[in-house]
Amino acid sequence: MTLDGITLNAIVQELHAKLVGARVQQIFEPLEGLLILECYGGADFALLISVSENPRLHLTTQAFENPQAPPAFCMLLRKHLKNGYVISIEQPGLERIVQIRIKHGDVYTLCVELLGQRSNVILVRDGKILGTLRKGTEKRPLQLGQLYGPPPPQTKLSLFDLEQQPFVERLTQSMENGLAKALQSALDGIGPRLVQELIARAQLDSAQKSCTPEELEKLWGKVDELAQQVKVGVFAPQLYFESEQPSDCAPFVLQTLSRLRAEPRQSISEAIDECTAAQHTESFFEKQSQALRSVLKDKLKKVNEVLKQVDEDLEKARNYKKYREEGDLLMASLYLMSRGQSEIEVEDFQTGEKRKIRLDPTLEPVENAQHKYERYKKLKRGVEKLEARKMELDEELNYLQEIESHVEQAEDEATLQAIFDELASEGYIAQPKAKREDEKALEPREYRIRGYRIFVGRSSRQNDELVRNAGREDYWLHARERPGSHVVIRNPEKRAVPNEVLVKAAQLAAYYSKGRNAGKVPVTYTLAKFLRKPKGARPGLVLLMQEEGTLLVSPSAEI
């Protein structure tokens, strides 16, 4: 969604009708660059102002979580605007600027500049700047106390008093770069999308560098039609859907979006709010997913580095038995040794070959033998510790890889939140804030095949729950030697599960694993009564005491 001057004009008309005379009850800044003004004027309204990735201004019904400590600009707005009354909402021409005047003792102007990366919100009193949501730039410093001056207006033709001859002259003088660029540089309030719409309505080509008189007449007719619509303020807000998801919106029907399903909305705010809410959800999901992937990538890298070092240390220490052998050989050869020797050659009574052994010349013969035994015991203890550490690291590596698989397969924010909570409880990331009372527990994926209920875990902790709650005769499946979800087939009748059901469940286990993109994946299955959870083991880890079999299947979630 792009917010051009005409769309903003439709928004301002709506806001003027609903908010002028309303009282500002509270102000929030839930996210960086996002303000919410809660107002009451016969009904409750929430005005959203965003200057972040998607600059916009509209009424909203979205719920945002607010920080415990309001940011400085939010506090400034509360100080001066809370309990004040909105007295006017204006848009200079079709500029992407809105000036909201609020009376609270003095009269304040909240200047909302929706200018892409230069978007900002500026609080002004008596013409002077009291504060800004964003810092100024070198070209436009916006210092506190200085007089506020809006960005200079664009020298374009206004739709409010547009005439044919000046329009045609302006257009034909700048067509060397194509009709689309010429049209956008000629008219105020027209963005790239509306430019393409006007050209499509006139059945012209956006790249053409000249127009015949007939084509200019046709284009003027479409431009004048739009200008009259804007002057009268008649809009027909539309919400456009792609793959059943809101993907765009406009203040009227767009021919250029005819490939999408369109639904009318009562107001332009409603259309924008629904569209941006869907985009925000998708964007937030991607950010959450990427954040978890980044954490896991970092943790996996560290575990692999430590594991590599442990393997190297084990390789060095695994020859510890030779020190016991050398001690035995020295004890059998004490009569050949004397203090001051640095080396001795003796016969290895196991192989019959000669063997050289290094000695400490400062030690007595028996002390050299004892030194070898002590070295043997120390290295043996070290190897035992290293092997135990290697087991811990292997288990941690498998756990993190399984978590990574769950993140890759996650389909909604609730699943990512459950994974986040699990990682927090395991100490990998900071503890999350307390859950809301209305927050529902995450349910596993559920499928039904020929009357059998099949459950697929969404997280390692949920995998544990599936195993813990499984009946002894329930079937358990998991992709063989691959991180992935546990799959459980409920079998309350304790009868033989049909092969078709086993195969479908195995396909689910393969699909919700690291083998999703493989051609064929081996899937192990057994009865739940043959599973054991080691004491103190990480979430999702179970031991198979008996395996029923393995199925080679193609990953699929289609039932």
DRENTORDO-702041 format. One record per residue (C-alpha): x, y, z; residue in three letters. Coordinates in steps of 0.02 Angstrom, whole numbers, padded with zeros to 5 digits, always signed. Example, Ala and Ser with C-alpha at 12.3 -4.5 7.8 and 13.67 -1.06 7.14 Angstrom:
# residues 2
+00615-00225+00390ala/+00684-00053+00357ser/
//
This chain:
# residues 559
+00000+00000+00000met/+00065+00172-00049thr/-00007+00329+00029leu/-00020+00467-00101asp/-00096+00640-00082gly/-00267+00587-00147ile/-00281+00439-00029thr/-00227+00553+00113leu/-00362+00677+00061asn/-00493+00540+00082ala/-00422+00500+00254ile/-00423+00683+00308val/-00605+00703+00257gln/-00650+00551+00362glu/-00547+00610+00512leu/-00623+00784+00501his/-00798+00711+00509ala/-00761+00597+00656lys/-00629+00682+00762leu/-00660+00870+00758val/-00732+00909+00929gly/-00668+00746+01003ala/-00568+00744+01166arg/-00393+00668+01168val/-00404+00543+01311gln/-00234+00459+01303gln/-00079+00448+01194ile/+00034+00297+01170phe/+00193+00256+01076glu/+00190+00064+01070pro/+00326+00048+00939leu/+00465+00159+00877glu/+00391+00282+00753gly/+00211+00236+00794leu/+00088+00345+00891leu/-00090+00307+00947ile/-00206+00448+01000leu/-00360+00382+01089glu/-00504+00505+01067cys/-00687+00515+01115tyr/-00815+00610+01013gly/-00981+00522+01033gly/-00887+00359+01008ala/-00713+00293+01045asp/-00583+00318+00908phe/-00399+00273+00898ala/-00295+00377+00778leu/-00139+00289+00715leu/+00010+00391+00655ile/+00158+00295+00585ser/+00320+00368+00518val/+00415+00202+00512ser/+00425+00076+00369glu/+00249+00111+00306asn/+00209+00297+00340pro/+00023+00320+00362arg/-00118+00404+00459leu/-00288+00325+00490his/-00411+00263+00621leu/-00371+00090+00687thr/-00448-00052+00784thr/-00282-00142+00804gln/-00222-00180+00981ala/-00042-00137+01021phe/+00058-00180+01177glu/+00128-00023+01256asn/+00297-00008+01345pro/+00294+00015+01534gln/+00392+00177+01520ala/+00325+00294+01383pro/+00460+00369+01268pro/+00506+00552+01287ala/+00403+00617+01140phe/+00250+00521+01199cys/+00269+00602+01371met/+00282+00773+01289leu/+00121+00744+01192leu/+00031+00685+01349arg/+00088+00839+01441lys/+00020+00960+01311his/-00120+00869+01219leu/-00203+00749+01342lys/-00382+00805+01381asn/-00371+00932+01240gly/-00501+00946+01101tyr/-00471+00926+00915val/-00523+01087+00830ile/-00466+01055+00651ser/-00381+00928+00536ile/-00313+01000+00375glu/-00208+00947+00225gln/-00119+01085+00127pro/-00177+01051-00051gly/-00138+00870-00090leu/+00028+00870+00001glu/+00068+00719+00109arg/+00058+00830+00262ile/-00081+00839+00391val/-00098+00973+00524gln/-00201+00923+00676ile/-00244+01071+00788arg/-00286+01031+00969ile/-00342+01155+01102lys/-00285+01120+01280his/-00269+01292+01357gly/-00156+01346+01215asp/-00182+01289+01037val/-00057+01158+00978tyr/-00027+01092+00803thr/+00028+00914+00775leu/+00112+00918+00605cys/+00114+00745+00526val/+00233+00737+00378glu/+00215+00573+00281leu/+00362+00592+00165leu/+00441+00420+00151gly/+00607+00408+00242gln/+00590+00592+00291arg/+00424+00561+00381ser/+00406+00645+00550asn/+00283+00709+00681val/+00316+00883+00750ile/+00228+00969+00895leu/+00210+01156+00870val/+00143+01297+00982arg/+00136+01479+00930asp/+00230+01431+00772gly/+00379+01361+00869lys/+00439+01181+00882ile/+00411+01098+01052leu/+00470+00925+01003gly/+00489+00798+00863thr/+00461+00611+00850leu/+00618+00595+00745arg/+00775+00700+00745lys/+00798+00827+00608gly/+00927+00816+00470thr/+01074+00924+00421glu/+00968+01007+00286lys/+00818+01026+00402arg/+00879+01024+00583pro/+00708+01053+00670leu/+00784+01125+00827gln/+00677+01152+00981leu/+00615+01331+00994gly/+00643+01374+00812gln/+00498+01425+00699leu/+00417+01280+00611tyr/+00416+01283+00423gly/+00339+01141+00324pro/+00436+01063+00180pro/+00422+01175+00026pro/+00268+01133-00080pro/+00294+01046-00246gln/+00271+01154-00400thr/+00141+01042-00479lys/-00032+01072-00548leu/-00171+01056-00420ser/-00320+00945-00456leu/-00432+01070-00366phe/-00417+01204-00503asp/-00349+01103-00648leu/-00381+01162-00827glu/-00350+01068-00988gln/-00230+01185-01079gln/-00103+01208-00936pro/-00110+01020-00906phe/-00075+00976-01088val/+00065+01104-01101glu/+00148+01043-00940arg/+00134+00862-00993leu/+00201+00881-01170thr/+00351+00982-01109gln/+00418+00838-01004ser/+00383+00678-01099met/+00563+00640-01147glu/+00571+00512-01004asn/+00403+00434-01043gly/+00220+00469-01008leu/+00218+00397-00831ala/+00357+00510-00767lys/+00285+00661-00857ala/+00113+00633-00780leu/+00182+00610-00604gln/+00288+00767-00617ser/+00140+00868-00682ala/+00003+00829-00555leu/-00001+00857-00367asp/-00058+00713-00256gly/-00032+00577-00387ile/+00083+00432-00342gly/+00154+00298-00458pro/+00003+00184-00434arg/-00125+00317-00484leu/-00015+00367-00630val/-00023+00189-00697gln/-00210+00186-00663glu/-00243+00345-00765leu/-00135+00281-00908ile/-00227+00114-00905ala/-00397+00200-00906arg/-00343+00303-01057ala/-00276+00145-01141gln/-00103+00221-01165leu/+00075+00159-01135asp/+00172+00222-00984ser/+00335+00219-01084ala/+00275+00317-01237gln/+00367+00481-01263lys/+00237+00575-01362ser/+00048+00583-01377cys/-00067+00622-01522thr/-00200+00756-01495pro/-00329+00617-01483glu/-00227+00527-01348glu/-00203+00689-01251leu/-00391+00720-01258glu/-00426+00545-01196lys/-00300+00561-01054leu/-00368+00731-01004trp/-00542+00657-00991gly/-00482+00527-00866lys/-00381+00655-00767val/-00528+00776-00760asp/-00643+00635-00705glu/-00525+00598-00560leu/-00508+00783-00518ala/-00697+00804-00506gln/-00708+00651-00394gln/-00577+00723-00276val/-00658+00896-00275lys/-00827+00825-00226val/-00747+00705-00103gly/-00835+00550-00168val/-00734+00395-00130phe/-00769+00208-00136ala/-00637+00125-00026pro/-00583-00047-00085gln/-00483-00187-00003leu/-00393-00304-00123tyr/-00355-00486-00085phe/-00221-00601-00154glu/-00225-00785-00100ser/-00362-00740+00024glu/-00247-00616+00112gln/-00269-00425+00107pro/-00131-00360-00005ser/-00180-00183-00056asp/-00312-00049-00038cys/-00367+00110-00126ala/-00494+00252-00107pro/-00586+00189-00263phe/-00591+00043-00384val/-00428+00022-00480leu/-00427-00053-00653gln/-00244-00099-00632thr/-00288-00215-00487leu/-00430-00304-00577ser/-00334-00470-00563arg/-00362-00464-00374leu/-00524-00495-00281arg/-00595-00329-00218ala/-00710-00297-00071glu/-00785-00126-00029pro/-00757-00053+00143arg/-00857+00077+00241gln/-00708+00195+00255ser/-00533+00216+00189ile/-00468+00196+00368ser/-00551+00026+00381glu/-00472-00029+00217ala/-00298+00033+00263ile/-00309-00037+00440asp/-00358-00210+00380glu/-00225-00210+00245cys/-00083-00150+00355thr/-00134-00265+00498ala/-00113-00414+00383ala/+00053-00347+00318gln/+00111-00310+00496his/+00067-00487+00551thr/+00164-00561+00406glu/+00310-00442+00434ser/+00311-00472+00622phe/+00305-00661+00594phe/+00456-00650+00477glu/+00552-00543+00601lys/+00513-00663+00744gln/+00564-00811+00638ser/+00725-00727+00581gln/+00768-00677+00760ala/+00748-00857+00820leu/+00848-00923+00672arg/+00986-00800+00712ser/+00992-00854+00895val/+00995-01037+00847leu/+01128-01010+00714lys/+01239-00926+00844asp/+01208-01062+00975lys/+01237-01202+00850leu/+01400-01123+00794lys/+01462-01111+00973lys/+01411-01291+01015val/+01497-01355+00858asn/+01655-01259+00900glu/+01661-01330+01077val/+01620-01504+01011leu/+01764-01493+00886lys/+01884-01444+01026gln/+01822-01587+01137val/+01846-01710+00993asp/+02024-01647+00968glu/+02061-01662+01155asp/+01989-01837+01156leu/+02097-01888+01010glu/+02251-01829+01103lys/+02201-01909+01268ala/+02141-02077+01203arg/+02319-02149+01205asn/+02318-02141+01395tyr/+02333-02331+01408lys/+02511-02323+01344lys/+02564-02241+01509tyr/+02501-02390+01610arg/+02594-02505+01490glu/+02753-02402+01511glu/+02731-02406+01701gly/+02716-02596+01696asp/+02871-02611+01585leu/+02972-02496+01698leu/+02921-02593+01855met/+02981-02752+01769ala/+03144-02669+01719ser/+03193-02577+01880leu/+03356-02675+01888tyr/+03407-02598+01720leu/+03373-02419+01775met/+03467-02290+01876ser/+03440-02110+01926arg/+03496-01986+01792gly/+03435-02084+01641gln/+03328-01989+01515ser/+03278-02141+01413glu/+03278-02330+01421ile/+03249-02465+01292glu/+03159-02619+01355val/+03074-02770+01280glu/+02885-02757+01265asp/+02827-02922+01337phe/+02662-02911+01241gln/+02739-02889+01068thr/+02917-02949+01097gly/+02982-02792+01012glu/+03104-02664+01081lys/+03020-02507+01151arg/+03099-02343+01201lys/+03027-02253+01354ile/+03071-02074+01402arg/+03120-02048+01584leu/+03137-01902+01704asp/+03323-01902+01750pro/+03286-01815+01916thr/+03180-01961+01979leu/+03225-02131+02051glu/+03179-02283+01942pro/+03025-02328+02045val/+02971-02145+02046glu/+02977-02143+01855asn/+02863-02296+01852ala/+02743-02214+01977gln/+02744-02055+01871his/+02684-02156+01721lys/+02542-02232+01825tyr/+02490-02060+01888glu/+02491-01993+01711arg/+02382-02141+01658tyr/+02255-02110+01797lys/+02246-01923+01761lys/+02220-01946+01575leu/+02092-02083+01605lys/+01991-01966+01718arg/+02009-01831+01585gly/+01947-01946+01448val/+01797-01995+01554glu/+01755-01811+01581lys/+01781-01772+01397leu/+01670-01917+01344glu/+01535-01859+01465ala/+01553-01682+01397arg/+01542-01746+01219lys/+01380-01836+01261met/+01309-01675+01333glu/+01362-01576+01180leu/+01292-01706+01059asp/+01127-01700+01153glu/+01126-01510+01150glu/+01168-01510+00964leu/+01024-01628+00926asn/+00907-01522+01033tyr/+00954-01359+00947leu/+00940-01438+00775gln/+00767-01501+00819glu/+00717-01327+00880ile/+00785-01256+00718glu/+00675-01378+00623ser/+00522-01322+00722his/+00559-01139+00680val/+00574-01182+00495glu/+00407-01274+00499gln/+00316-01141+00605ala/+00160-01070+00522glu/+00101-00941+00648asp/+00157-00822+00785glu/+00088-00935+00923ala/+00208-01074+00873thr/+00356-00955+00868leu/+00306-00886+01039gln/+00300-01062+01111ala/+00475-01096+01042ile/+00535-00929+01111phe/+00466-00973+01283asp/+00549-01144+01277glu/+00719-01070+01231leu/+00699-00944+01371ala/+00660-01080+01498ser/+00813-01177+01439glu/+00920-01022+01466gly/+00964-00984+01284tyr/+00879-00813+01279ile/+00814-00687+01404ala/+00659-00735+01501gln/+00498-00674+01417pro/+00376-00562+01506lys/+00231-00643+01599ala/+00097-00719+01488lys/-00070-00634+01471arg/-00215-00720+01559glu/-00308-00737+01394asp/-00159-00816+01305glu/-00208-00990+01248lys/-00095-01142+01262ala/-00023-01196+01095leu/-00109-01350+01024glu/-00017-01480+00919pro/-00062-01502+00736arg/-00203-01627+00719glu/-00253-01737+00572tyr/-00387-01871+00551arg/-00361-02022+00440ile/-00490-02161+00430arg/-00552-02118+00603gly/-00380-02110+00683tyr/-00321-01947+00764arg/-00141-01903+00723ile/-00047-01768+00820phe/+00112-01678+00764val/+00217-01580+00889gly/+00255-01397+00853arg/+00399-01381+00977ser/+00518-01494+01074ser/+00420-01464+01233arg/+00259-01511+01144gln/+00346-01668+01079asn/+00374-01714+01262asp/+00191-01685+01301glu/+00135-01795+01157leu/+00243-01939+01220val/+00194-01911+01401arg/+00008-01913+01360asn/+00017-02057+01236ala/-00068-02221+01277gly/+00041-02376+01286arg/-00031-02443+01122glu/-00023-02275+01031asp/+00100-02268+00887tyr/+00249-02149+00887trp/+00342-02096+00729leu/+00495-01988+00695his/+00607-01954+00544ala/+00757-02068+00565arg/+00917-01977+00617glu/+00844-01808+00569arg/+00782-01666+00680pro/+00594-01650+00673gly/+00425-01667+00755ser/+00361-01815+00853his/+00204-01891+00776val/+00080-01991+00880val/-00064-02097+00815ile/-00197-02114+00949arg/-00251-02296+00963asn/-00381-02307+01103pro/-00450-02471+01035glu/-00276-02550+01050lys/-00290-02633+00881arg/-00173-02649+00733ala/-00163-02482+00643val/-00196-02497+00454pro/-00043-02479+00345asn/-00122-02331+00253glu/-00133-02235+00418val/+00047-02279+00463leu/+00110-02220+00293val/+00013-02055+00303lys/+00079-02024+00479ala/+00255-02065+00420ala/+00236-01939+00278gln/+00187-01808+00407leu/+00340-01851+00513ala/+00450-01833+00358ala/+00366-01669+00308tyr/+00386-01591+00480tyr/+00571-01630+00488ser/+00735-01573+00413lys/+00700-01696+00273gly/+00550-01599+00205arg/+00637-01562+00039asn/+00712-01736+00018ala/+00641-01860-00108gly/+00624-02003+00015lys/+00644-02002+00204val/+00659-02154+00320pro/+00536-02141+00466val/+00550-02249+00621thr/+00393-02306+00711tyr/+00358-02399+00872thr/+00229-02413+01010leu/+00232-02278+01143ala/+00260-02409+01278lys/+00434-02439+01206phe/+00489-02258+01233leu/+00588-02197+01383arg/+00627-02018+01435lys/+00802-02010+01514pro/+00804-01918+01680lys/+00860-01738+01658gly/+00858-01752+01467ala/+00818-01600+01362arg/+00642-01575+01292pro/+00602-01689+01146gly/+00733-01822+01184leu/+00671-02001+01203val/+00754-02173+01193leu/+00682-02315+01091leu/+00688-02477+01189met/+00613-02574+01044gln/+00585-02525+00863glu/+00434-02589+00767glu/+00498-02542+00595gly/+00550-02408+00469thr/+00451-02338+00323leu/+00531-02251+00174leu/+00409-02114+00121val/+00394-01951+00024ser/+00367-01800+00138pro/+00188-01736+00127ser/+00061-01644+00234ala/-00084-01683+00116glu/-00213-01798+00192ile/
//
